[in-house]
Amino acid sequence: DLHSFPTRRSSDLRTSILGLTRGTTRAHIVRAALESLAYQVYDLVEAMQADAGMPLSVLNVDGGASANDFLMQFQSDVLRTPLRRPGNIETTALGAAYLAGLTTGFWDSTDALLGLRAGDAVYTPDMEDERHAALLDGWRRAVARTFSTL
């Protein structure tokens, strides 16, 4: 939650990989990168919810990263919100195709498109409260350590 940090500019932040040991493997670094994505989305969603004054009920996801089942489940756990991934994760291209089809008359209306969406995967939060709190605390401490002291 970046709201709990002093006001900083993005230029004040540095990239860090914290907690490396001699036993750290490539898999650990990949997992850390995936978890970092989920935490960053968490920070954005928290800011959006604060601005909107309402909670997020579901997060619709798409794109290449959404193909990773571990990331999607972890994101749902961190947000404590269901995630829905469409069967076709390239929805930007699909949207362009739908628009072209509507423009050329291939489909008569947007109602005709409603039945085309299928195969959604749904991820629901399944993390214990203590683990959730500990992970977010660790994330906040890691982010705080990346602020430049210069």
N, CA, C and O atoms as a GROMACS GRO file, in nm:
protein
  600
    1ASP      N    1   0.085  -0.117   0.000
    1ASP     CA    2   0.000   0.000   0.000
    1ASP      C    3   0.089   0.123   0.000
    1ASP      O    4   0.143   0.161   0.104
    2LEU      N    5   0.104   0.184  -0.115
    2LEU     CA    6   0.193   0.298  -0.127
    2LEU      C    7   0.143   0.420  -0.052
    2LEU      O    8   0.219   0.514  -0.029
    3HIS      N    9   0.013   0.421  -0.012
    3HIS     CA   10  -0.040   0.533   0.065
    3HIS      C   11   0.027   0.542   0.201
    3HIS      O   12   0.029   0.649   0.262
    4SER      N   13   0.081   0.432   0.252
    4SER     CA   14   0.144   0.432   0.384
    4SER      C   15   0.289   0.479   0.379
    4SER      O   16   0.352   0.495   0.484
    5PHE      N   17   0.341   0.501   0.259
    5PHE     CA   18   0.479   0.548   0.246
    5PHE      C   19   0.479   0.700   0.233
    5PHE      O   20   0.382   0.759   0.186
    6PRO      N   21   0.589   0.764   0.273
    6PRO     CA   22   0.599   0.909   0.250
    6PRO      C   23   0.589   0.938   0.100
    6PRO      O   24   0.620   0.852   0.018
    7THR      N   25   0.546   1.057   0.067
    7THR     CA   26   0.534   1.094  -0.074
    7THR      C   27   0.670   1.084  -0.141
    7THR      O   28   0.768   1.145  -0.098
    8ARG      N   29   0.675   1.006  -0.247
    8ARG     CA   30   0.799   0.984  -0.321
    8ARG      C   31   0.770   0.989  -0.470
    8ARG      O   32   0.656   0.969  -0.512
    9ARG      N   33   0.872   1.015  -0.547
    9ARG     CA   34   0.862   1.010  -0.692
    9ARG      C   35   0.915   0.874  -0.737
    9ARG      O   36   0.994   0.811  -0.668
   10SER      N   37   0.870   0.832  -0.855
   10SER     CA   38   0.920   0.704  -0.907
   10SER      C   39   1.071   0.707  -0.925
   10SER      O   40   1.136   0.602  -0.921
   11SER      N   41   1.128   0.826  -0.946
   11SER     CA   42   1.274   0.836  -0.962
   11SER      C   43   1.347   0.808  -0.830
   11SER      O   44   1.468   0.790  -0.829
   12ASP      N   45   1.272   0.806  -0.718
   12ASP     CA   46   1.332   0.775  -0.588
   12ASP      C   47   1.346   0.625  -0.565
   12ASP      O   48   1.412   0.583  -0.470
   13LEU      N   49   1.284   0.544  -0.650
   13LEU     CA   50   1.284   0.400  -0.631
   13LEU      C   51   1.397   0.334  -0.708
   13LEU      O   52   1.439   0.382  -0.813
   14ARG      N   53   1.445   0.224  -0.655
   14ARG     CA   54   1.549   0.145  -0.718
   14ARG      C   55   1.502  -0.001  -0.723
   14ARG      O   56   1.423  -0.044  -0.640
   15THR      N   57   1.552  -0.073  -0.820
   15THR     CA   58   1.521  -0.214  -0.830
   15THR      C   59   1.609  -0.292  -0.733
   15THR      O   60   1.728  -0.264  -0.720
   16SER      N   61   1.549  -0.388  -0.667
   16SER     CA   62   1.624  -0.470  -0.572
   16SER      C   63   1.572  -0.613  -0.577
   16SER      O   64   1.455  -0.638  -0.602
   17ILE      N   65   1.662  -0.705  -0.552
   17ILE     CA   66   1.625  -0.843  -0.526
   17ILE      C   67   1.676  -0.871  -0.386
   17ILE      O   68   1.797  -0.879  -0.363
   18LEU      N   69   1.584  -0.886  -0.294
   18LEU     CA   70   1.619  -0.900  -0.153
   18LEU      C   71   1.610  -1.046  -0.111
   18LEU      O   72   1.529  -1.122  -0.165
   19GLY      N   73   1.691  -1.085  -0.014
   19GLY     CA   74   1.683  -1.217   0.044
   19GLY      C   75   1.757  -1.326  -0.031
   19GLY      O   76   1.733  -1.445  -0.006
   20LEU      N   77   1.846  -1.290  -0.121
   20LEU     CA   78   1.922  -1.390  -0.194
   20LEU      C   79   2.019  -1.464  -0.101
   20LEU      O   80   2.080  -1.403  -0.013
   21THR      N   81   2.030  -1.592  -0.122
   21THR     CA   82   2.130  -1.673  -0.052
   21THR      C   83   2.201  -1.759  -0.154
   21THR      O   84   2.167  -1.757  -0.273
   22ARG      N   85   2.300  -1.833  -0.109
   22ARG     CA   86   2.370  -1.924  -0.202
   22ARG      C   87   2.278  -2.033  -0.253
   22ARG      O   88   2.306  -2.095  -0.356
   23GLY      N   89   2.168  -2.056  -0.183
   23GLY     CA   90   2.073  -2.159  -0.226
   23GLY      C   91   1.966  -2.107  -0.320
   23GLY      O   92   1.882  -2.185  -0.366
   24THR      N   93   1.968  -1.979  -0.351
   24THR     CA   94   1.868  -1.922  -0.440
   24THR      C   95   1.887  -1.976  -0.581
   24THR      O   96   1.998  -1.976  -0.635
   25THR      N   97   1.778  -2.022  -0.639
   25THR     CA   98   1.782  -2.079  -0.774
   25THR      C   99   1.706  -1.989  -0.872
   25THR      O  100   1.641  -1.892  -0.833
   26ARG      N  101   1.717  -2.024  -0.997
   26ARG     CA  102   1.644  -1.953  -1.102
   26ARG      C  103   1.493  -1.957  -1.072
   26ARG      O  104   1.423  -1.858  -1.094
   27ALA      N  105   1.445  -2.070  -1.024
   27ALA     CA  106   1.302  -2.083  -0.993
   27ALA      C  107   1.260  -1.985  -0.884
   27ALA      O  108   1.150  -1.930  -0.890
   28HIS      N  109   1.345  -1.962  -0.785
   28HIS     CA  110   1.314  -1.865  -0.680
   28HIS      C  111   1.299  -1.724  -0.738
   28HIS      O  112   1.208  -1.649  -0.700
   29ILE      N  113   1.388  -1.689  -0.830
   29ILE     CA  114   1.384  -1.555  -0.889
   29ILE      C  115   1.261  -1.540  -0.978
   29ILE      O  116   1.198  -1.434  -0.978
   30VAL      N  117   1.226  -1.643  -1.052
   30VAL     CA  118   1.106  -1.638  -1.136
   30VAL      C  119   0.983  -1.622  -1.048
   30VAL      O  120   0.896  -1.540  -1.077
   31ARG      N  121   0.975  -1.700  -0.942
   31ARG     CA  122   0.860  -1.690  -0.852
   31ARG      C  123   0.853  -1.550  -0.790
   31ARG      O  124   0.745  -1.493  -0.780
   32ALA      N  125   0.966  -1.496  -0.748
   32ALA     CA  126   0.970  -1.362  -0.690
   32ALA      C  127   0.920  -1.258  -0.791
   32ALA      O  128   0.849  -1.165  -0.754
   33ALA      N  129   0.958  -1.273  -0.917
   33ALA     CA  130   0.913  -1.179  -1.020
   33ALA      C  131   0.761  -1.188  -1.038
   33ALA      O  132   0.694  -1.086  -1.051
   34LEU      N  133   0.708  -1.310  -1.039
   34LEU     CA  134   0.563  -1.327  -1.052
   34LEU      C  135   0.490  -1.268  -0.932
   34LEU      O  136   0.390  -1.199  -0.947
   35GLU      N  137   0.542  -1.296  -0.813
   35GLU     CA  138   0.479  -1.242  -0.693
   35GLU      C  139   0.485  -1.089  -0.694
   35GLU      O  140   0.390  -1.022  -0.651
   36SER      N  141   0.596  -1.034  -0.742
   36SER     CA  142   0.609  -0.888  -0.750
   36SER      C  143   0.500  -0.828  -0.838
   36SER      O  144   0.446  -0.722  -0.806
   37LEU      N  145   0.469  -0.893  -0.949
   37LEU     CA  146   0.360  -0.846  -1.035
   37LEU      C  147   0.229  -0.839  -0.957
   37LEU      O  148   0.155  -0.741  -0.967
   38ALA      N  149   0.201  -0.943  -0.881
   38ALA     CA  150   0.076  -0.948  -0.804
   38ALA      C  151   0.073  -0.838  -0.698
   38ALA      O  152  -0.030  -0.774  -0.678
   39TYR      N  153   0.185  -0.816  -0.631
   39TYR     CA  154   0.189  -0.711  -0.529
   39TYR      C  155   0.173  -0.572  -0.591
   39TYR      O  156   0.106  -0.486  -0.534
   40GLN      N  157   0.231  -0.550  -0.707
   40GLN     CA  158   0.216  -0.420  -0.774
   40GLN      C  159   0.072  -0.397  -0.816
   40GLN      O  160   0.020  -0.286  -0.804
   41VAL      N  161   0.007  -0.502  -0.866
   41VAL     CA  162  -0.135  -0.490  -0.900
   41VAL      C  163  -0.215  -0.463  -0.773
   41VAL      O  164  -0.309  -0.383  -0.775
   42TYR      N  165  -0.179  -0.528  -0.663
   42TYR     CA  166  -0.245  -0.504  -0.535
   42TYR      C  167  -0.237  -0.354  -0.499
   42TYR      O  168  -0.338  -0.294  -0.462
   43ASP      N  169  -0.118  -0.296  -0.510
   43ASP     CA  170  -0.101  -0.155  -0.476
   43ASP      C  171  -0.189  -0.067  -0.565
   43ASP      O  172  -0.249   0.029  -0.517
   44LEU      N  173  -0.196  -0.098  -0.694
   44LEU     CA  174  -0.279  -0.020  -0.786
   44LEU      C  175  -0.427  -0.035  -0.753
   44LEU      O  176  -0.501   0.064  -0.752
   45VAL      N  177  -0.470  -0.156  -0.725
   45VAL     CA  178  -0.611  -0.180  -0.693
   45VAL      C  179  -0.648  -0.109  -0.562
   45VAL      O  180  -0.756  -0.052  -0.551
   46GLU      N  181  -0.559  -0.113  -0.464
   46GLU     CA  182  -0.584  -0.043  -0.338
   46GLU      C  183  -0.604   0.107  -0.363
   46GLU      O  184  -0.695   0.167  -0.307
   47ALA      N  185  -0.519   0.166  -0.446
   47ALA     CA  186  -0.530   0.309  -0.477
   47ALA      C  187  -0.661   0.337  -0.553
   47ALA      O  188  -0.729   0.436  -0.525
   48MET      N  189  -0.695   0.251  -0.647
   48MET     CA  190  -0.818   0.269  -0.723
   48MET      C  191  -0.940   0.257  -0.634
   48MET      O  192  -1.035   0.335  -0.647
   49GLN      N  193  -0.940   0.161  -0.543
   49GLN     CA  194  -1.053   0.144  -0.451
   49GLN      C  195  -1.067   0.266  -0.360
   49GLN      O  196  -1.178   0.311  -0.333
   50ALA      N  197  -0.954   0.319  -0.314
   50ALA     CA  198  -0.957   0.439  -0.229
   50ALA      C  199  -1.014   0.557  -0.306
   50ALA      O  200  -1.096   0.633  -0.253
   51ASP      N  201  -0.972   0.574  -0.431
   51ASP     CA  202  -1.021   0.684  -0.514
   51ASP      C  203  -1.170   0.667  -0.547
   51ASP      O  204  -1.246   0.764  -0.544
   52ALA      N  205  -1.210   0.545  -0.578
   52ALA     CA  206  -1.348   0.518  -0.619
   52ALA      C  207  -1.442   0.510  -0.499
   52ALA      O  208  -1.563   0.529  -0.513
   53GLY      N  209  -1.387   0.481  -0.383
   53GLY     CA  210  -1.472   0.467  -0.265
   53GLY      C  211  -1.556   0.342  -0.267
   53GLY      O  212  -1.662   0.336  -0.203
   54MET      N  213  -1.510   0.242  -0.341
   54MET     CA  214  -1.585   0.116  -0.348
   54MET      C  215  -1.488   0.001  -0.370
   54MET      O  216  -1.382   0.018  -0.431
   55PRO      N  217  -1.525  -0.118  -0.321
   55PRO     CA  218  -1.436  -0.233  -0.337
   55PRO      C  219  -1.446  -0.296  -0.475
   55PRO      O  220  -1.546  -0.281  -0.546
   56LEU      N  221  -1.342  -0.367  -0.510
   56LEU     CA  222  -1.339  -0.444  -0.634
   56LEU      C  223  -1.411  -0.576  -0.609
   56LEU      O  224  -1.381  -0.646  -0.512
   57SER      N  225  -1.506  -0.610  -0.696
   57SER     CA  226  -1.580  -0.734  -0.675
   57SER      C  227  -1.520  -0.851  -0.752
   57SER      O  228  -1.529  -0.966  -0.708
   58VAL      N  229  -1.458  -0.823  -0.866
   58VAL     CA  230  -1.391  -0.925  -0.946
   58VAL      C  231  -1.288  -0.854  -1.034
   58VAL      O  232  -1.310  -0.740  -1.076
   59LEU      N  233  -1.177  -0.920  -1.061
   59LEU     CA  234  -1.077  -0.864  -1.150
   59LEU      C  235  -1.074  -0.949  -1.276
   59LEU      O  236  -1.044  -1.068  -1.272
   60ASN      N  237  -1.107  -0.888  -1.389
   60ASN     CA  238  -1.099  -0.955  -1.518
   60ASN      C  239  -0.957  -0.937  -1.571
   60ASN      O  240  -0.907  -0.824  -1.577
   61VAL      N  241  -0.894  -1.046  -1.608
   61VAL     CA  242  -0.754  -1.043  -1.651
   61VAL      C  243  -0.742  -1.095  -1.793
   61VAL      O  244  -0.826  -1.171  -1.841
   62ASP      N  245  -0.635  -1.051  -1.860
   62ASP     CA  246  -0.604  -1.103  -1.993
   62ASP      C  247  -0.459  -1.077  -2.021
   62ASP      O  248  -0.388  -1.021  -1.937
   63GLY      N  249  -0.412  -1.115  -2.138
   63GLY     CA  250  -0.273  -1.096  -2.176
   63GLY      C  251  -0.187  -1.214  -2.137
   63GLY      O  252  -0.231  -1.306  -2.069
   64GLY      N  253  -0.063  -1.208  -2.182
   64GLY     CA  254   0.030  -1.320  -2.165
   64GLY      C  255   0.050  -1.366  -2.023
   64GLY      O  256   0.052  -1.486  -1.997
   65ALA      N  257   0.066  -1.273  -1.929
   65ALA     CA  258   0.091  -1.312  -1.790
   65ALA      C  259  -0.027  -1.386  -1.730
   65ALA      O  260  -0.010  -1.467  -1.638
   66SER      N  261  -0.147  -1.361  -1.780
   66SER     CA  262  -0.265  -1.427  -1.724
   66SER      C  263  -0.269  -1.576  -1.756
   66SER      O  264  -0.350  -1.649  -1.699
   67ALA      N  265  -0.183  -1.622  -1.845
   67ALA     CA  266  -0.176  -1.766  -1.875
   67ALA      C  267  -0.111  -1.845  -1.762
   67ALA      O  268  -0.120  -1.968  -1.759
   68ASN      N  269  -0.045  -1.775  -1.669
   68ASN     CA  270   0.025  -1.842  -1.559
   68ASN      C  271  -0.071  -1.867  -1.444
   68ASN      O  272  -0.112  -1.774  -1.375
   69ASP      N  273  -0.108  -1.993  -1.423
   69ASP     CA  274  -0.204  -2.030  -1.318
   69ASP      C  275  -0.154  -1.992  -1.179
   69ASP      O  276  -0.233  -1.948  -1.096
   70PHE      N  277  -0.024  -2.010  -1.153
   70PHE     CA  278   0.029  -1.972  -1.022
   70PHE      C  279   0.006  -1.823  -0.996
   70PHE      O  280  -0.041  -1.784  -0.890
   71LEU      N  281   0.040  -1.740  -1.095
   71LEU     CA  282   0.024  -1.596  -1.080
   71LEU      C  283  -0.122  -1.559  -1.057
   71LEU      O  284  -0.152  -1.476  -0.972
   72MET      N  285  -0.212  -1.619  -1.131
   72MET     CA  286  -0.353  -1.586  -1.117
   72MET      C  287  -0.406  -1.623  -0.979
   72MET      O  288  -0.480  -1.546  -0.918
   73GLN      N  289  -0.368  -1.741  -0.929
   73GLN     CA  290  -0.414  -1.780  -0.795
   73GLN      C  291  -0.352  -1.690  -0.689
   73GLN      O  292  -0.420  -1.648  -0.595
   74PHE      N  293  -0.222  -1.660  -0.703
   74PHE     CA  294  -0.156  -1.573  -0.606
   74PHE      C  295  -0.217  -1.434  -0.609
   74PHE      O  296  -0.237  -1.372  -0.504
   75GLN      N  297  -0.248  -1.383  -0.728
   75GLN     CA  298  -0.311  -1.251  -0.740
   75GLN      C  299  -0.445  -1.250  -0.670
   75GLN      O  300  -0.477  -1.155  -0.597
   76SER      N  301  -0.524  -1.353  -0.691
   76SER     CA  302  -0.653  -1.362  -0.624
   76SER      C  303  -0.636  -1.366  -0.472
   76SER      O  304  -0.710  -1.301  -0.399
   77ASP      N  305  -0.538  -1.443  -0.426
   77ASP     CA  306  -0.511  -1.451  -0.283
   77ASP      C  307  -0.469  -1.317  -0.225
   77ASP      O  308  -0.517  -1.278  -0.119
   78VAL      N  309  -0.379  -1.247  -0.293
   78VAL     CA  310  -0.329  -1.119  -0.243
   78VAL      C  311  -0.440  -1.014  -0.242
   78VAL      O  312  -0.453  -0.939  -0.146
   79LEU      N  313  -0.519  -1.010  -0.348
   79LEU     CA  314  -0.628  -0.913  -0.357
   79LEU      C  315  -0.748  -0.952  -0.271
   79LEU      O  316  -0.830  -0.868  -0.234
   80ARG      N  317  -0.756  -1.082  -0.240
   80ARG     CA  318  -0.874  -1.134  -0.170
   80ARG      C  319  -1.000  -1.108  -0.252
   80ARG      O  320  -1.106  -1.074  -0.200
   81THR      N  321  -0.982  -1.125  -0.383
   81THR     CA  322  -1.088  -1.098  -0.480
   81THR      C  323  -1.084  -1.205  -0.588
   81THR      O  324  -0.976  -1.247  -0.628
   82PRO      N  325  -1.200  -1.250  -0.635
   82PRO     CA  326  -1.199  -1.345  -0.747
   82PRO      C  327  -1.138  -1.283  -0.873
   82PRO      O  328  -1.153  -1.163  -0.898
   83LEU      N  329  -1.070  -1.365  -0.950
   83LEU     CA  330  -1.017  -1.325  -1.081
   83LEU      C  331  -1.086  -1.408  -1.186
   83LEU      O  332  -1.114  -1.526  -1.165
   84ARG      N  333  -1.115  -1.346  -1.300
   84ARG     CA  334  -1.176  -1.419  -1.411
   84ARG      C  335  -1.088  -1.400  -1.533
   84ARG      O  336  -1.062  -1.288  -1.576
   85ARG      N  337  -1.043  -1.514  -1.589
   85ARG     CA  338  -0.960  -1.513  -1.709
   85ARG      C  339  -1.041  -1.575  -1.823
   85ARG      O  340  -1.091  -1.687  -1.808
   86PRO      N  341  -1.053  -1.504  -1.936
   86PRO     CA  342  -1.130  -1.560  -2.048
   86PRO      C  343  -1.056  -1.677  -2.112
   86PRO      O  344  -0.934  -1.691  -2.098
   87GLY      N  345  -1.130  -1.759  -2.184
   87GLY     CA  346  -1.070  -1.870  -2.257
   87GLY      C  347  -0.968  -1.822  -2.357
   87GLY      O  348  -0.867  -1.889  -2.378
   88ASN      N  349  -0.992  -1.708  -2.418
   88ASN     CA  350  -0.896  -1.646  -2.512
   88ASN      C  351  -0.833  -1.528  -2.439
   88ASN      O  352  -0.898  -1.426  -2.419
   89ILE      N  353  -0.706  -1.542  -2.399
   89ILE     CA  354  -0.641  -1.438  -2.320
   89ILE      C  355  -0.597  -1.318  -2.402
   89ILE      O  356  -0.555  -1.217  -2.345
   90GLU      N  357  -0.606  -1.327  -2.532
   90GLU     CA  358  -0.569  -1.214  -2.618
   90GLU      C  359  -0.693  -1.132  -2.651
   90GLU      O  360  -0.732  -1.122  -2.768
   91THR      N  361  -0.753  -1.073  -2.549
   91THR     CA  362  -0.880  -1.003  -2.569
   91THR      C  363  -0.864  -0.872  -2.644
   91THR      O  364  -0.962  -0.823  -2.702
   92THR      N  365  -0.746  -0.812  -2.645
   92THR     CA  366  -0.727  -0.690  -2.723
   92THR      C  367  -0.746  -0.721  -2.871
   92THR      O  368  -0.819  -0.651  -2.941
   93ALA      N  369  -0.680  -0.825  -2.919
   93ALA     CA  370  -0.695  -0.866  -3.059
   93ALA      C  371  -0.837  -0.913  -3.086
   93ALA      O  372  -0.893  -0.884  -3.192
   94LEU      N  373  -0.895  -0.984  -2.992
   94LEU     CA  374  -1.031  -1.032  -3.008
   94LEU      C  375  -1.129  -0.914  -3.017
   94LEU      O  376  -1.222  -0.916  -3.097
   95GLY      N  377  -1.107  -0.813  -2.934
   95GLY     CA  378  -1.191  -0.694  -2.938
   95GLY      C  379  -1.183  -0.624  -3.072
   95GLY      O  380  -1.283  -0.577  -3.125
   96ALA      N  381  -1.062  -0.616  -3.127
   96ALA     CA  382  -1.044  -0.554  -3.260
   96ALA      C  383  -1.119  -0.634  -3.366
   96ALA      O  384  -1.182  -0.578  -3.455
   97ALA      N  385  -1.113  -0.766  -3.355
   97ALA     CA  386  -1.184  -0.851  -3.451
   97ALA      C  387  -1.335  -0.833  -3.437
   97ALA      O  388  -1.407  -0.827  -3.537
   98TYR      N  389  -1.383  -0.826  -3.312
   98TYR     CA  390  -1.527  -0.803  -3.291
   98TYR      C  391  -1.570  -0.669  -3.349
   98TYR      O  392  -1.675  -0.660  -3.413
   99LEU      N  393  -1.490  -0.566  -3.327
   99LEU     CA  394  -1.522  -0.433  -3.379
   99LEU      C  395  -1.526  -0.436  -3.532
   99LEU      O  396  -1.616  -0.378  -3.593
  100ALA      N  397  -1.429  -0.502  -3.593
  100ALA     CA  398  -1.428  -0.514  -3.739
  100ALA      C  399  -1.551  -0.589  -3.788
  100ALA      O  400  -1.612  -0.550  -3.888
  101GLY      N  401  -1.588  -0.694  -3.718
  101GLY     CA  402  -1.706  -0.771  -3.757
  101GLY      C  403  -1.834  -0.692  -3.743
  101GLY      O  404  -1.924  -0.704  -3.826
  102LEU      N  405  -1.842  -0.609  -3.639
  102LEU     CA  406  -1.961  -0.524  -3.622
  102LEU      C  407  -1.966  -0.417  -3.730
  102LEU      O  408  -2.072  -0.387  -3.785
  103THR      N  409  -1.849  -0.359  -3.759
  103THR     CA  410  -1.841  -0.253  -3.860
  103THR      C  411  -1.878  -0.303  -3.999
  103THR      O  412  -1.944  -0.232  -4.075
  104THR      N  413  -1.837  -0.424  -4.032
  104THR     CA  414  -1.864  -0.478  -4.166
  104THR      C  415  -1.999  -0.548  -4.175
  104THR      O  416  -2.038  -0.592  -4.283
  105GLY      N  417  -2.070  -0.559  -4.063
  105GLY     CA  418  -2.201  -0.624  -4.065
  105GLY      C  419  -2.195  -0.774  -4.046
  105GLY      O  420  -2.297  -0.842  -4.060
  106PHE      N  421  -2.077  -0.829  -4.015
  106PHE     CA  422  -2.067  -0.972  -3.991
  106PHE      C  423  -2.156  -1.012  -3.873
  106PHE      O  424  -2.220  -1.116  -3.874
  107TRP      N  425  -2.157  -0.926  -3.770
  107TRP     CA  426  -2.251  -0.941  -3.658
  107TRP      C  427  -2.343  -0.822  -3.661
  107TRP      O  428  -2.301  -0.710  -3.690
  108ASP      N  429  -2.470  -0.846  -3.630
  108ASP     CA  430  -2.570  -0.739  -3.636
  108ASP      C  431  -2.562  -0.643  -3.518
  108ASP      O  432  -2.591  -0.524  -3.532
  109SER      N  433  -2.522  -0.694  -3.401
  109SER     CA  434  -2.520  -0.609  -3.282
  109SER      C  435  -2.423  -0.668  -3.179
  109SER      O  436  -2.374  -0.780  -3.194
  110THR      N  437  -2.399  -0.591  -3.076
  110THR     CA  438  -2.313  -0.642  -2.968
  110THR      C  439  -2.379  -0.758  -2.895
  110THR      O  440  -2.310  -0.839  -2.834
  111ASP      N  441  -2.511  -0.767  -2.901
  111ASP     CA  442  -2.580  -0.881  -2.839
  111ASP      C  443  -2.534  -1.013  -2.901
  111ASP      O  444  -2.528  -1.115  -2.833
  112ALA      N  445  -2.503  -1.010  -3.029
  112ALA     CA  446  -2.457  -1.131  -3.099
  112ALA      C  447  -2.322  -1.178  -3.045
  112ALA      O  448  -2.287  -1.295  -3.056
  113LEU      N  449  -2.246  -1.086  -2.987
  113LEU     CA  450  -2.114  -1.120  -2.935
  113LEU      C  451  -2.119  -1.183  -2.796
  113LEU      O  452  -2.026  -1.253  -2.757
  114LEU      N  453  -2.226  -1.161  -2.724
  114LEU     CA  454  -2.235  -1.209  -2.586
  114LEU      C  455  -2.218  -1.360  -2.574
  114LEU      O  456  -2.156  -1.409  -2.479
  115GLY      N  457  -2.271  -1.432  -2.669
  115GLY     CA  458  -2.262  -1.577  -2.664
  115GLY      C  459  -2.128  -1.633  -2.708
  115GLY      O  460  -2.104  -1.753  -2.695
  116LEU      N  461  -2.039  -1.548  -2.758
  116LEU     CA  462  -1.911  -1.594  -2.808
  116LEU      C  463  -1.807  -1.614  -2.697
  116LEU      O  464  -1.709  -1.685  -2.716
  117ARG      N  465  -1.829  -1.551  -2.583
  117ARG     CA  466  -1.734  -1.564  -2.472
  117ARG      C  467  -1.759  -1.696  -2.402
  117ARG      O  468  -1.870  -1.725  -2.359
  118ALA      N  469  -1.653  -1.775  -2.391
  118ALA     CA  470  -1.668  -1.905  -2.326
  118ALA      C  471  -1.535  -1.946  -2.264
  118ALA      O  472  -1.430  -1.893  -2.299
  119GLY      N  473  -1.541  -2.040  -2.173
  119GLY     CA  474  -1.421  -2.098  -2.118
  119GLY      C  475  -1.351  -2.015  -2.013
  119GLY      O  476  -1.230  -2.028  -1.995
  120ASP      N  477  -1.425  -1.929  -1.942
  120ASP     CA  478  -1.361  -1.850  -1.838
  120ASP      C  479  -1.308  -1.939  -1.726
  120ASP      O  480  -1.375  -2.033  -1.682
  121ALA      N  481  -1.188  -1.908  -1.682
  121ALA     CA  482  -1.132  -1.971  -1.562
  121ALA      C  483  -1.151  -1.872  -1.448
  121ALA      O  484  -1.126  -1.753  -1.465
  122VAL      N  485  -1.195  -1.921  -1.334
  122VAL     CA  486  -1.217  -1.834  -1.219
  122VAL      C  487  -1.125  -1.879  -1.107
  122VAL      O  488  -1.118  -1.998  -1.073
  123TYR      N  489  -1.054  -1.783  -1.050
  123TYR     CA  490  -0.965  -1.807  -0.937
  123TYR      C  491  -1.025  -1.737  -0.817
  123TYR      O  492  -1.060  -1.619  -0.824
  124THR      N  493  -1.036  -1.808  -0.706
  124THR     CA  494  -1.094  -1.750  -0.586
  124THR      C  495  -0.990  -1.749  -0.474
  124THR      O  496  -0.906  -1.838  -0.466
  125PRO      N  497  -0.996  -1.648  -0.388
  125PRO     CA  498  -0.897  -1.638  -0.280
  125PRO      C  499  -0.901  -1.760  -0.190
  125PRO      O  500  -1.007  -1.810  -0.153
  126ASP      N  501  -0.781  -1.807  -0.154
  126ASP     CA  502  -0.771  -1.927  -0.070
  126ASP      C  503  -0.644  -1.920   0.014
  126ASP      O  504  -0.564  -2.014   0.017
  127MET      N  505  -0.625  -1.807   0.082
  127MET     CA  506  -0.505  -1.789   0.163
  127MET      C  507  -0.546  -1.754   0.306
  127MET      O  508  -0.639  -1.676   0.328
  128GLU      N  509  -0.477  -1.813   0.401
  128GLU     CA  510  -0.507  -1.786   0.542
  128GLU      C  511  -0.475  -1.641   0.576
  128GLU      O  512  -0.383  -1.582   0.519
  129ASP      N  513  -0.551  -1.584   0.670
  129ASP     CA  514  -0.535  -1.444   0.708
  129ASP      C  515  -0.393  -1.412   0.756
  129ASP      O  516  -0.336  -1.310   0.718
  130GLU      N  517  -0.336  -1.500   0.838
  130GLU     CA  518  -0.201  -1.474   0.891
  130GLU      C  519  -0.097  -1.470   0.780
  130GLU      O  520  -0.010  -1.384   0.780
  131ARG      N  521  -0.107  -1.563   0.686
  131ARG     CA  522  -0.012  -1.565   0.575
  131ARG      C  523  -0.029  -1.441   0.487
  131ARG      O  524   0.069  -1.380   0.445
  132HIS      N  525  -0.153  -1.404   0.461
  132HIS     CA  526  -0.183  -1.285   0.382
  132HIS      C  527  -0.120  -1.162   0.446
  132HIS      O  528  -0.051  -1.085   0.378
  133ALA      N  529  -0.142  -1.144   0.574
  133ALA     CA  530  -0.087  -1.028   0.645
  133ALA      C  531   0.066  -1.029   0.643
  133ALA      O  532   0.128  -0.924   0.624
  134ALA      N  533   0.125  -1.145   0.663
  134ALA     CA  534   0.272  -1.155   0.665
  134ALA      C  535   0.331  -1.124   0.528
  134ALA      O  536   0.432  -1.054   0.519
  135LEU      N  537   0.269  -1.174   0.422
  135LEU     CA  538   0.320  -1.148   0.287
  135LEU      C  539   0.311  -0.999   0.252
  135LEU      O  540   0.405  -0.943   0.197
  136LEU      N  541   0.197  -0.936   0.284
  136LEU     CA  542   0.184  -0.794   0.254
  136LEU      C  543   0.280  -0.710   0.338
  136LEU      O  544   0.332  -0.610   0.291
  137ASP      N  545   0.303  -0.751   0.462
  137ASP     CA  546   0.400  -0.681   0.546
  137ASP      C  547   0.540  -0.692   0.484
  137ASP      O  548   0.614  -0.594   0.480
  138GLY      N  549   0.576  -0.810   0.438
  138GLY     CA  550   0.705  -0.830   0.373
  138GLY      C  551   0.718  -0.745   0.247
  138GLY      O  552   0.824  -0.688   0.222
  139TRP      N  553   0.611  -0.737   0.168
  139TRP     CA  554   0.612  -0.654   0.048
  139TRP      C  555   0.635  -0.507   0.084
  139TRP      O  556   0.718  -0.440   0.023
  140ARG      N  557   0.562  -0.458   0.182
  140ARG     CA  558   0.576  -0.317   0.222
  140ARG      C  559   0.717  -0.288   0.272
  140ARG      O  560   0.774  -0.183   0.240
  141ARG      N  561   0.773  -0.379   0.348
  141ARG     CA  562   0.910  -0.359   0.396
  141ARG      C  563   1.010  -0.361   0.280
  141ARG      O  564   1.104  -0.282   0.279
  142ALA      N  565   0.989  -0.449   0.184
  142ALA     CA  566   1.078  -0.456   0.068
  142ALA      C  567   1.070  -0.327  -0.015
  142ALA      O  568   1.172  -0.274  -0.058
  143VAL      N  569   0.948  -0.277  -0.037
  143VAL     CA  570   0.932  -0.154  -0.113
  143VAL      C  571   0.998  -0.038  -0.039
  143VAL      O  572   1.067   0.043  -0.100
  144ALA      N  573   0.979  -0.032   0.091
  144ALA     CA  574   1.041   0.076   0.169
  144ALA      C  575   1.193   0.073   0.157
  144ALA      O  576   1.256   0.178   0.155
  145ARG      N  577   1.252  -0.045   0.148
  145ARG     CA  578   1.396  -0.056   0.136
  145ARG      C  579   1.449  -0.012   0.001
  145ARG      O  580   1.569   0.014  -0.013
  146THR      N  581   1.362  -0.002  -0.099
  146THR     CA  582   1.407   0.037  -0.233
  146THR      C  583   1.414   0.187  -0.251
  146THR      O  584   1.470   0.234  -0.351
  147PHE      N  585   1.360   0.265  -0.158
  147PHE     CA  586   1.369   0.410  -0.170
  147PHE      C  587   1.512   0.454  -0.160
  147PHE      O  588   1.586   0.409  -0.073
  148SER      N  589   1.550   0.541  -0.250
  148SER     CA  590   1.685   0.593  -0.253
  148SER      C  591   1.714   0.675  -0.128
  148SER      O  592   1.628   0.750  -0.082
  149THR      N  593   1.832   0.662  -0.074
  149THR     CA  594   1.872   0.741   0.041
  149THR      C  595   1.963   0.855   0.000
  149THR      O  596   2.018   0.926   0.084
  150LEU      N  597   1.980   0.873  -0.132
  150LEU     CA  598   2.067   0.979  -0.182
  150LEU      C  599   2.001   1.114  -0.169
  150LEU      O  600   2.060   1.215  -0.207
   0.00000   0.00000   0.00000
